[in-house]
């Protein structure tokens, strides 16, 4: 809903001596508070309806981004501005009595989501996961043939590129020494007097999904270094466990497609994959023949999903060794 959903008039008083009605305008702060509450209610409504429609219980969690198509106040160009974001687990949403909650508190405190502080002024927030972040064929097509392949780039050159990206974004940034860096690849400083400060950056040139342990390690580094924020940059993608851990913490996860988009936006170059951007690029080579393929066929009304639990003894190694549609391979690629 737009900002005009909030009535601009707070009260109407009848003046009998003048035989007229006099309106009292609603204060701006009150209008903004009411509008934020309406947006929070809208987010909770969508979450409730999504999980209610999932009668088979297939959804473990939902990432919901609320946005408006408007004009970017910085550039004056048409833009998609995100005003709300949340990663909501089914267990939390179904355990809440949504008819009794304060919508804003439930969204920001209970579900640890974010809502723009000034949605009436279209003050944007950084959205959570978007469809482009999901692994698939679109990842390979990011960038053009003339750009350097980030997967094949020298590790030191890749770190230098990330530092240059942060400098292009208006921050001070330097790469760290290879030894004794404490898990920090790039030291950045955001000069903004309100939301700025020290930022520690880790870069992971992975082809498979980044494990949640890497995000936990970054959070530990942020705390030990007394930094304001931690940023994890990768050429691959993050799984649900990584996003769930980062939610509500001073952590930013930048997946491969988003990294390529950021490089292009700030005049830098990079692509993912050898055939990216070429219409005549050959199809990816078939896997080497030294593997075993398990095929499963079924028919009937039941919808089945195939997954693999990679175990040591009788216990799964960890979350990243649960192979299914949203985590298509183990970290070492041995099971796909």
KETORZA-541458 format. One line per field, with one value per residue: residue in one letter; x negated, y, z of N, C-alpha, C in turn. Coordinates in steps of 0.001 Angstrom, whole numbers, m for minus. Layout:
BEGIN
aa: a ...
n_c1: X ...
n_c2: Y ...
n_c3: Z ...
ca_c1: X ...
ca_c2: Y ...
ca_c3: Z ...
c_c1: X ...
c_c2: Y ...
c_c3: Z ...
***
This chain:
BEGIN
aa: x x x x x x x x x x x x x x x x x x x x x x x x x x x x x x x x x x x x x x x x x x x x x x x x x x x x x x x x x x x x x x x x x x x x x x x x x x x x x x x x x x x x x x x x x x x x x x x x x x x x x x x x x x x x x x x x x x x x x x x x x x x x x x x x x x x x x x x x x x x x x x x x x x x x x x x x x x x x x x x x x x x x x x x x x x x x x x x x x x x x x x x x x x x x x x x x x x x x x x x x x x x x x x x x x x x x x x x x x x x x x x x x x x x x x x x x x x x x x x x x x x x x x x x x x x x x x x x x x x x x x x x x x x x x x x x x x x x x x x x x x x x x x x x x x x x x x x x x x x x x x x x x x x x x x x x x x x x x x x x x x x x x x x x x x x x x x x x x
n_c1: m828 m375 m1664 482 2443 2654 4710 4683 5913 6373 8407 11782 13508 16540 17669 20010 20718 19726 20767 19347 16991 13879 10741 8114 4779 2912 24 m3278 m5088 m3358 m1908 m3941 m4577 m2182 m2101 m4371 m3507 m1375 m2756 m4274 m2220 m1307 m3453 m3479 m991 m1332 m3286 m1877 162 m1328 m2524 m191 947 m759 m128 m1378 m3586 m6074 m7666 m10300 m11288 m10798 m11880 m11119 m10784 m9800 m8895 m8857 m8074 m9586 m11062 m14499 m15824 m18405 m19517 m17432 m16326 m14114 m13501 m13729 m12833 m13624 m11810 m11215 m12278 m12617 m13568 m11810 m11245 m9195 m8448 m8506 m6606 m4254 m4002 m3379 m786 707 2807 2712 320 m2026 m2519 m4840 m6805 m6794 m7732 m10318 m11641 m10770 m10896 m13207 m13456 m13750 m12716 m12123 m13187 m12133 m9814 m7957 m9459 m10743 m13119 m15566 m16276 m18689 m17953 m17029 m17791 m17479 m15739 m17734 m19939 m19948 m21449 m22179 m21633 m21707 m23753 m26128 m26011 m26620 m28313 m30573 m32243 m34712 m35514 m37529 m37736 m36480 m36771 m39144 m41046 m44085 m44577 m45565 m45224 m42472 m41677 m42727 m41066 m38586 m39166 m39551 m36977 m35606 m36891 m36005 m33418 m33532 m34918 m37699 m40111 m42207 m44255 m45180 m48100 m49391 m49953 m49043 m46696 m44372 m42045 m41080 m40717 m40454 m40709 m38434 m37147 m34395 m33534 m31208 m29565 m27521 m26472 m28811 m32190 m34555 m35109 m35333 m36476 m36017 m37002 m35867 m36732 m34886 m33377 m31326 m28538 m28855 m29771 m27850 m29597 m31663 m30447 m29873 m32470 m33317 m31667 m32692 m35197 m34487 m33547 m35851 m37606 m36378 m34832 m32503 m31026 m30814 m31755 m31149 m32377 m31787 m32360 m30470 m27576 m25296 m23911 m20680 m21210 m23410 m22352 m20350 m21800 m23144 m21143 m19887 m22311 m25385 m26259 m27038 m26256 m27576 m26856 m27967 m26578 m25613 m28009 m29254 m27426 m27799 m30484 m30270 m28617 m30261 m32223 m34144 m35493 m34455 m33602 m31672 m32589 m33722 m32319 m30722 m28279 m28611 m27003 m27656 m28769 m30054 m28247 m28363 m30882 m30317 m30161 m33102 m33701 m34157 m32207 m29259 m25923 m22793 m19574 m16163 m12855 m9392 m5789 m2361 m118 m1541 m4009 m7424 m10626 m14070 m16865 m20116 m21909 m24951 m27022 m28968 m29536 m26634 m25717 m24946 m27402 m27435 m25362 m25896 m26330 m23950 m22313 m20256 m17565 m18082 m20627 m22786 m25132 m27824 m30378 m32893 m32140 m31821 m29445 m26617
n_c2: m1210 2270 5431 7074 5608 6110 8155 11626 13406 13936 14486 15761 18642 20048 23359 25066 27784 28977 27287 25265 22733 21847 20715 18739 18280 15262 14556 14416 12503 10685 9810 8498 6455 5011 4205 2566 542 m475 m1507 m3480 m5154 m5986 m7519 m9632 m10721 m11742 m13700 m15403 m16304 m17611 m19811 m21038 m21813 m23791 m26752 m29214 m28889 m28206 m25964 m24782 m22354 m18862 m16257 m12961 m10050 m6739 m4281 m1199 213 2964 6240 6618 8519 9446 9258 9978 8302 5689 3063 65 9 m1268 m1818 m3464 m6504 m9972 m13088 m15791 m18482 m21408 m22612 m20513 m18621 m20131 m20596 m18204 m16047 m14335 m12549 m11222 m9923 m7127 m5768 m4518 m4983 m7745 m8310 m7056 m7663 m10248 m11894 m10910 m9256 m6529 m3148 m236 2838 5237 4905 6462 8349 6828 5617 3343 m157 m2824 m5630 m9071 m12440 m12862 m13975 m14149 m14855 m17534 m20660 m21769 m21960 m19277 m18146 m18746 m17154 m14583 m11539 m10616 m11913 m10654 m9929 m10607 m13946 m14646 m16972 m18059 m16225 m14956 m15527 m13376 m11222 m11275 m10552 m7973 m6852 m6879 m5122 m2836 m2496 m1765 647 2055 2380 4413 4026 3542 1091 m1731 m4533 m7341 m8707 m11922 m13766 m14203 m12688 m12978 m14038 m12085 m10646 m8235 m4993 m2536 808 2640 5912 7190 9163 8217 5558 4310 3011 520 m2185 m5599 m7793 m10818 m12997 m15529 m17686 m19710 m22559 m24150 m24202 m21871 m22873 m22759 m22573 m20869 m18377 m18201 m18134 m15668 m13948 m14335 m13191 m10510 m9808 m10228 m8379 m6024 m4753 m2837 m4106 m7119 m8489 m10961 m12149 m13957 m16119 m17947 m19162 m18762 m20943 m21791 m22096 m20421 m17867 m17779 m17756 m15308 m13450 m10598 m9954 m8005 m8550 m8979 m10707 m11419 m12782 m14581 m13662 m11136 m9914 m9650 m7888 m5639 m5034 m4274 m2044 m193 298 m1700 m4960 m8324 m11786 m14851 m17976 m19705 m19450 m17241 m14924 m15216 m15784 m17942 m19744 m22871 m25753 m26705 m29043 m32591 m34398 m36020 m39493 m41049 m41735 m42545 m42948 m42500 m43275 m42451 m43358 m42555 m42773 m41672 m40019 m39001 m36641 m36684 m36078 m36125 m36710 m36595 m37895 m37398 m39262 m39961 m42855 m43195 m40632 m37513 m35539 m32645 m29678 m28913 m31257 m32337 m33034 m31591 m30022 m27320 m27234 m28258 m29803 m31411 m29758 m30513 m31425 m34126 m35512 m35041
n_c3: 0 m649 651 990 2181 4822 6703 6250 7900 11304 13126 13194 13993 14981 14755 16305 16432 14152 12366 10976 9912 11240 10370 11778 11200 10850 12717 11257 12267 13462 11240 9829 11643 11686 9019 8823 10512 9039 6825 8092 8976 6482 5542 7442 6875 4273 4781 6512 4764 2791 4132 5016 2619 1838 2031 2127 3655 2564 2632 4461 5274 4486 2432 2295 467 520 m1789 m3700 m6843 m7907 m7985 m7827 m5264 m5328 m7932 m9555 m11392 m12617 m10296 m8337 m5103 m2030 887 3002 4560 5343 6762 7358 9448 9225 11645 13507 12547 12602 15290 16462 17705 15574 15465 17819 18116 18190 15172 14108 16103 16093 13521 13412 15848 16759 14370 13400 11198 8777 8455 6643 8068 7292 5429 4115 2845 1074 1927 1381 2183 2502 634 1489 509 m3002 m6000 m8003 m6565 m6170 m6853 m10136 m13710 m14364 m12967 m14273 m16497 m15837 m16394 m19092 m22059 m22419 m19884 m16945 m15670 m12606 m11163 m12070 m11452 m9995 m6523 m4877 m6618 m6809 m4218 m4211 m6141 m4827 m2736 m4260 m5205 m2850 m2364 m4597 m3860 m2102 268 2526 1888 2292 1457 3514 5223 4227 6240 9624 9514 10867 9796 8132 5014 3656 4908 5679 5803 6515 5939 6742 9144 10770 10169 9560 9949 11117 8926 8392 5927 4269 1662 m488 m2865 m4097 m5736 m4988 m2667 m26 3190 6293 8445 7669 7770 10453 11463 10437 11903 14453 14054 13579 16121 17716 16618 17141 15209 13188 11264 9308 6181 3820 905 m2039 m4877 m5388 m3930 m1109 1308 2865 5625 6114 5521 7424 9832 9580 9725 11331 12428 12362 9619 6193 3295 214 m2730 m5718 m8239 m7348 m6693 m9238 m10404 m8749 m9322 m12024 m11704 m10500 m12308 m12618 m13541 m14179 m14336 m14146 m14788 m17763 m20197 m20091 m21074 m23835 m26852 m28438 m26781 m25708 m24489 m21016 m20108 m19877 m16765 m15449 m16203 m13968 m11876 m9989 m10903 m9535 m10278 m9971 m10466 m10513 m10273 m10310 m7954 m5829 m4881 m4995 m3470 m4034 m2024 m450 2265 3534 5394 8367 9799 11585 11552 10042 8429 8469 8071 5427 4154 3586 854 m1447 m3327 m2826 m1970 m3872 m3906 m2107 m94 m1188 m3646 m4142 m3953 m5843
ca_c1: 0 m1082 m1632 1784 3368 2790 5504 3936 6676 6417 9709 12657 14285 17619 17772 21420 20908 19428 21454 18396 16134 12470 9918 6805 3870 2196 m1423 m4090 m5643 m2288 m1629 m5017 m4447 m1042 m2450 m5275 m2713 m625 m3680 m4602 m1046 m1254 m4468 m3011 143 m1860 m3921 m833 855 m2230 m2638 1129 1185 m1673 521 m2251 m4703 m7332 m8461 m10914 m11391 m10464 m12493 m10152 m11249 m8760 m9503 m7996 m8663 m9526 m12210 m15627 m16052 m19803 m19788 m16261 m15940 m13207 m14247 m13016 m13312 m13199 m11435 m11074 m12845 m12598 m13703 m10900 m11082 m7817 m8177 m8242 m5347 m3113 m3894 m2918 624 528 3891 2466 m1011 m2328 m3073 m6199 m7679 m6867 m8576 m11707 m12242 m10470 m11408 m14516 m13429 m14084 m11710 m12672 m12877 m11357 m9237 m7229 m10448 m11358 m14479 m15646 m17100 m19300 m17057 m17602 m18029 m16595 m15786 m19001 m20990 m19859 m22360 m21551 m22259 m21883 m25020 m27205 m25872 m26933 m29521 m30751 m33405 m35948 m35850 m38307 m36993 m36811 m37173 m40514 m41920 m45039 m43949 m45943 m44580 m41047 m41545 m42949 m39862 m37555 m39558 m39294 m35527 m35227 m37357 m35110 m32172 m33771 m35513 m39111 m40237 m43515 m44372 m45992 m49209 m48922 m50093 m48638 m45646 m43212 m40855 m40639 m41373 m40443 m40314 m37743 m36665 m33311 m33658 m29919 m29659 m26433 m26407 m30106 m33073 m35472 m34493 m36260 m35999 m36588 m36642 m35898 m36606 m34338 m32441 m30198 m27882 m29671 m29172 m27516 m30736 m32426 m29730 m30092 m33850 m33371 m31029 m33669 m36235 m33902 m33516 m37200 m38261 m35617 m34406 m31087 m30339 m31601 m31255 m31683 m32218 m32101 m32028 m29420 m26337 m25126 m22744 m19734 m21813 m24254 m21489 m19635 m22722 m23515 m20005 m19878 m23673 m26059 m26937 m26520 m26681 m27519 m27036 m28611 m25862 m25578 m29365 m29460 m26616 m28460 m31676 m29836 m28028 m31318 m33213 m35138 m35153 m34544 m32530 m31674 m32521 m34464 m31488 m29737 m27935 m28823 m25901 m28143 m29532 m29703 m27585 m29322 m31286 m29719 m31058 m34024 m32976 m34463 m31193 m28106 m24663 m21619 m18365 m14923 m11638 m8146 m4580 m1226 228 m2495 m5170 m8573 m11840 m15247 m17929 m21185 m22529 m26323 m27219 m30096 m28826 m25183 m25397 m25286 m28603 m26950 m24264 m26304 m26348 m22577 m22243 m18883 m17425 m18595 m22063 m22921 m26380 m28623 m31432 m33967 m31584 m31844 m28045 m25896
ca_c2: 0 3540 6253 7731 4758 6725 9394 12834 14147 13250 14684 16815 19238 20935 24639 25461 29224 29278 26263 24676 21656 22202 19513 18767 17420 14249 14856 13606 11349 9709 9226 7570 5288 4230 3603 1452 m539 m1078 m2317 m4671 m6032 m6561 m8572 m10771 m11314 m12555 m14878 m16321 m16905 m18527 m21063 m21681 m22428 m24923 m27814 m30379 m28582 m28232 m24770 m24686 m20927 m17976 m14927 m12035 m8674 m5805 m3193 m326 755 4411 6965 6670 9928 9812 9402 10462 7309 4656 2062 m778 377 m2246 m1182 m4469 m7817 m10891 m14526 m16291 m19941 m21856 m22889 m19259 m18024 m20942 m20582 m16895 m15680 m13101 m11593 m10554 m9317 m5834 m6174 m4008 m5705 m9134 m8370 m6639 m8322 m11675 m12549 m10279 m8651 m5109 m2275 1104 3792 6322 4387 7531 9036 5788 5319 1899 m1058 m3865 m6793 m10383 m13241 m12632 m15133 m14211 m15399 m18985 m21285 m22290 m21562 m17829 m17754 m18872 m16149 m13246 m10971 m10781 m12720 m9893 m9701 m11698 m14967 m14533 m18286 m18356 m15112 m15180 m15172 m12029 m10262 m11246 m9734 m6587 m6406 m6607 m3878 m1737 m2304 m996 2024 2693 2677 5555 3633 3217 m363 m2284 m5957 m7646 m9616 m13291 m14480 m13458 m11716 m13191 m14345 m10883 m10491 m6803 m4058 m1399 1829 3454 7219 7759 9426 7585 4112 3830 2392 m526 m3331 m6680 m8448 m12097 m13375 m16972 m18015 m21059 m22947 m24763 m23371 m21515 m23503 m21836 m22387 m19697 m17196 m18158 m17691 m14228 m13265 m14348 m12214 m9187 m9551 m10135 m7185 m4830 m4099 m2504 m4995 m8084 m8751 m12178 m12070 m15237 m16288 m18952 m18734 m19139 m21766 m21256 m22030 m19231 m16679 m17791 m17334 m13895 m12556 m9852 m9683 m7019 m9308 m8846 m11802 m11029 m13962 m14347 m12754 m9780 m9375 m9228 m6686 m4530 m4670 m3525 m768 733 423 m2763 m6042 m9685 m12688 m16151 m19066 m19439 m19157 m16242 m13805 m15461 m16557 m19164 m20495 m24281 m26263 m27221 m30422 m33605 m34786 m37123 m40758 m41796 m41450 m43442 m42221 m43160 m42744 m42873 m43032 m42850 m42316 m41578 m38688 m38523 m35873 m37096 m35285 m36960 m36032 m37486 m37583 m37899 m39548 m40674 m43727 m43026 m39211 m36634 m34765 m31331 m29196 m28821 m32605 m32695 m32626 m31548 m29049 m25993 m27394 m29324 m30549 m31287 m28746 m30995 m31817 m35584 m35942 m33954
ca_c3: 0 m704 1859 1127 2919 6144 6608 6599 8909 12588 13763 12655 15080 14510 15453 16125 16225 12751 11585 10040 10417 11162 10382 12424 10441 11616 12732 10347 12989 13644 9920 9514 12518 11207 7731 9100 11075 7928 6037 8883 8901 5128 5475 8227 6158 3170 5368 6985 3624 2100 4884 5043 1309 1686 2805 2240 4537 1803 2907 5783 5575 3364 2386 1701 280 103 m2545 m4500 m8067 m7716 m8518 m6905 m4914 m5574 m9362 m10287 m12389 m12099 m9535 m7386 m3774 m1038 2140 4064 4259 6473 6549 8383 9543 9413 13062 14224 12099 13045 16754 16911 17591 14811 15727 19091 18192 17592 13875 13938 17020 15638 12323 13614 17015 16762 13168 13115 9870 8693 7857 6442 9124 6678 4186 3437 2015 241 2378 1120 2965 1680 692 1748 m697 m4145 m6908 m8732 m5712 m6117 m7806 m11340 m14955 m14478 m12352 m15252 m17555 m15355 m16954 m20531 m22421 m22289 m18484 m16347 m14960 m11191 m10664 m12483 m11089 m8923 m5242 m4438 m7515 m6467 m3021 m4621 m6848 m3819 m2069 m5197 m5225 m1666 m2564 m5561 m3146 m1232 1536 2534 1933 1988 1698 4685 4994 4088 7499 10804 9197 11728 9008 7415 3714 3323 5969 5076 6728 5957 6599 7133 10589 11516 9989 9111 10917 10663 8270 8053 4710 3885 295 m702 m4285 m4116 m6794 m4313 m1661 1134 4375 7387 9354 7247 8252 11910 11686 10185 13032 15532 13731 13800 17570 18276 16098 17504 13978 13072 10328 8559 4828 3223 m547 m2655 m6291 m5502 m3295 290 1565 3863 6956 6207 5594 8699 10888 9405 9926 12577 12871 11489 8584 4833 2439 m1196 m3570 m7014 m9153 m6793 m6811 m10625 m10610 m8061 m10088 m13199 m11313 m10098 m13370 m12563 m14464 m13684 m14772 m13504 m15747 m19004 m21361 m19710 m21933 m25257 m27416 m29057 m25795 m25702 m23305 m20050 m20367 m19028 m15678 m15740 m16098 m12755 m10874 m9981 m11020 m8978 m10907 m9311 m11221 m9799 m10943 m9407 m7465 m4817 m5343 m4206 m3602 m3797 m1309 m8 3541 3518 6808 8928 10713 11500 11704 8927 8762 8879 7217 4028 3582 3251 m555 m1961 m4420 m2472 m1701 m4868 m3847 m893 m303 m2065 m4938 m4350 m4125 m6504
c_c1: m862 m900 m272 2817 3589 3592 4687 4621 6759 7791 10470 13522 15327 17680 19181 21605 20662 20127 20516 17585 14675 11633 8598 5896 3165 700 m2202 m4637 m4591 m1927 m2684 m4897 m3292 m1376 m3395 m4505 m1903 m1533 m4058 m3443 m975 m2261 m4000 m1854 m341 m2517 m2893 m165 m28 m2319 m1288 1426 326 m1154 m359 m3458 m6047 m8241 m8983 m11017 m11089 m11259 m11536 m10753 m10083 m9385 m8440 m8767 m8489 m10744 m13297 m15910 m17475 m20036 m18627 m15759 m14958 m14007 m13281 m13625 m12744 m12967 m11328 m11713 m12816 m12857 m12936 m10836 m9616 m7507 m7833 m6885 m4151 m2955 m3364 m1403 673 1641 3658 1155 m991 m3078 m4532 m7187 m7855 m7823 m10041 m12388 m12028 m11097 m12739 m14584 m13814 m12947 m12300 m12249 m12030 m10757 m8447 m8146 m11221 m12822 m14681 m16472 m17724 m18438 m17797 m17812 m16999 m16704 m17102 m20129 m21015 m20749 m21590 m22263 m22513 m23221 m26131 m27169 m26222 m28280 m29608 m32087 m34714 m36377 m36666 m37407 m37414 m37276 m38648 m41515 m42867 m44425 m44295 m45289 m43091 m40817 m41760 m41723 m38752 m37884 m39282 m37800 m35088 m35714 m36467 m33780 m32359 m34374 m37025 m39261 m41641 m43461 m45336 m47146 m48698 m49010 m49666 m47548 m44401 m41946 m40307 m41425 m41483 m39976 m39673 m37266 m35629 m33323 m32334 m29885 m28597 m26485 m27750 m30908 m33927 m34684 m35573 m35653 m36755 m36118 m36848 m35672 m36176 m33532 m31190 m29653 m28805 m29022 m28852 m28675 m31567 m31774 m29904 m31504 m33982 m32773 m31968 m34778 m35741 m33925 m34913 m37925 m37551 m35132 m32918 m30327 m31339 m30951 m31941 m31336 m32616 m31748 m30925 m28140 m26315 m23858 m21846 m20345 m22666 m23407 m20756 m20543 m23022 m22380 m20069 m21246 m24326 m26904 m26248 m27120 m26496 m27860 m27580 m27871 m25815 m26953 m29624 m28667 m27259 m29704 m31299 m29308 m29109 m32494 m34322 m34642 m35337 m33373 m32687 m31554 m33171 m33602 m30502 m29545 m28121 m27673 m26361 m28926 m29115 m29000 m28645 m29633 m30589 m30690 m31964 m33317 m33230 m33477 m30073 m26836 m23536 m20380 m17138 m13753 m10427 m6978 m3455 m1030 m790 m3645 m6342 m9765 m13018 m16307 m18966 m21744 m23913 m26783 m28621 m29528 m27333 m24766 m25808 m26451 m28253 m25869 m24638 m26423 m24949 m22326 m20798 m18792 m18020 m20054 m22525 m24209 m27017 m29756 m32561 m33454 m31524 m30447 m27274 m24511
c_c2: 1259 4353 6902 6843 5307 8015 10603 13642 13328 13338 15783 17328 20180 22174 25174 26951 29616 28316 25688 23568 22049 20931 19776 17789 16425 14575 13898 12359 10268 9034 8181 6295 4401 3528 2421 267 m1247 m1969 m3593 m5664 m6721 m7699 m9812 m11472 m12223 m13819 m15893 m17038 m17904 m19863 m21787 m22384 m23660 m26089 m29040 m30124 m28593 m27067 m24810 m23235 m20137 m16687 m14006 m10636 m7818 m4612 m2365 68 2261 5037 7008 8130 10383 10119 10008 9496 6318 3548 1245 m518 m600 m1551 m2170 m5771 m8662 m12300 m15186 m17815 m20297 m22024 m21620 m18694 m18808 m20943 m19258 m16783 m14319 m12087 m10790 m9762 m7848 m6125 m5748 m4753 m7151 m9256 m8117 m7365 m9835 m12414 m11953 m9768 m7183 m4368 m875 2037 4939 5829 5436 8317 8060 5556 3811 1152 m2065 m5116 m8055 m11131 m12892 m13823 m15261 m14808 m16917 m19578 m21840 m21780 m20081 m17380 m17743 m17739 m14745 m12780 m11234 m11450 m11969 m9647 m10867 m12658 m14952 m15862 m18567 m17278 m15512 m14734 m13772 m10961 m10154 m10402 m8257 m6019 m6060 m5319 m2674 m1449 m1463 452 2763 3065 3794 5218 3527 1718 m774 m3780 m6187 m8561 m11050 m14063 m13581 m12447 m11928 m13483 m13162 m10780 m9022 m6032 m2845 m447 2678 4802 7824 7944 8710 6068 3521 3168 1315 m1711 m4364 m7486 m9756 m12442 m14876 m17244 m19476 m21288 m23591 m23813 m23123 m22120 m22481 m21607 m21169 m18413 m17066 m17671 m16183 m13450 m13232 m13340 m10789 m8846 m9374 m8873 m5900 m4057 m3791 m3493 m5976 m8355 m10007 m12159 m13413 m15209 m17315 m18435 m19220 m19962 m21156 m21137 m20799 m17968 m16621 m17325 m15839 m12938 m11901 m9545 m8681 m7704 m9078 m9962 m11391 m12249 m13561 m13404 m11321 m9123 m8864 m7952 m5469 m4076 m3838 m2150 262 725 m598 m3956 m7398 m10496 m14012 m17221 m18717 m19038 m18047 m15191 m14059 m16273 m17863 m20022 m21952 m24673 m26767 m28692 m31376 m33965 m35939 m38447 m41519 m41447 m42484 m42604 m43073 m42500 m43309 m42423 m43361 m42311 m42301 m40167 m38127 m37763 m36185 m36184 m36170 m36139 m37069 m36986 m38216 m38028 m40066 m41545 m43565 m41566 m38438 m35732 m33372 m30909 m29207 m30186 m33195 m32142 m32712 m30373 m27689 m26028 m28537 m30128 m30394 m30296 m29215 m31479 m33324 m36159 m34764 m34457
c_c3: 0 563 2075 1819 4332 6008 7066 7693 10187 13227 13032 13795 14486 15390 15264 15848 14775 11804 10508 10731 10209 11330 11101 11705 11367 11585 11837 11029 13184 12321 9569 10347 12058 9896 7925 9665 9987 7094 6785 8865 7539 4995 6230 7536 5031 3711 5831 5826 2881 2834 4953 3721 1083 2523 2978 3145 3843 2142 4331 6224 4311 3514 1645 1656 m195 m592 m3249 m5759 m8027 m8394 m7455 m6557 m5172 m7050 m10140 m11339 m11781 m11423 m8699 m6017 m2749 291 3300 3613 5515 5966 7681 8374 9776 10900 13832 13848 12630 14559 17285 16784 16897 15052 16999 19128 17781 16299 13726 14837 16578 14459 12646 14778 16978 15592 12711 11679 9930 8005 7778 7569 8588 5364 3417 2517 1129 621 2276 2153 2009 1766 1084 442 m1765 m5088 m7656 m7900 m5700 m7195 m8984 m12564 m15052 m13908 m13396 m16267 m17088 m15901 m18449 m20817 m22222 m20852 m17937 m15586 m13493 m10614 m10953 m12071 m9970 m7595 m4748 m5302 m7203 m5216 m3344 m5337 m5862 m3067 m2965 m5292 m4033 m1779 m3548 m4928 m2123 113 1393 2685 1535 2223 2858 4296 4969 5399 8645 10532 10037 10973 8251 6116 3313 4545 5300 6169 6009 6670 7039 8648 11406 11398 9567 10212 10278 10096 7973 6907 4517 2473 138 m2188 m4398 m5389 m6194 m3248 m471 2388 5455 8345 8977 7747 9763 12229 11473 11352 14238 15308 13970 15288 18138 17826 16514 16303 14018 12211 9729 7219 4303 1738 m1144 m4137 m6478 m4863 m1856 428 2614 5253 7148 6338 6927 9834 10800 9724 11302 13130 11919 10420 7239 3991 981 m2032 m4940 m7942 m8660 m6881 m8223 m10920 m9954 m8816 m11301 m12855 m10997 m11074 m13335 m13379 m13803 m14192 m14043 m14580 m17064 m20166 m21131 m20779 m23411 m25816 m28037 m28077 m25806 m24417 m22324 m20322 m19413 m17910 m16099 m15479 m14809 m11639 m11000 m10010 m10447 m9575 m10211 m10166 m10370 m10595 m9929 m8899 m6471 m5470 m4419 m4471 m3236 m3069 m885 1315 3558 4976 7106 10029 10527 11599 10452 9343 9246 7890 5741 3365 3482 1846 m1018 m2927 m4099 m2025 m2587 m4806 m2478 m1153 m1243 m3418 m5169 m4517 m4692 m6915
***
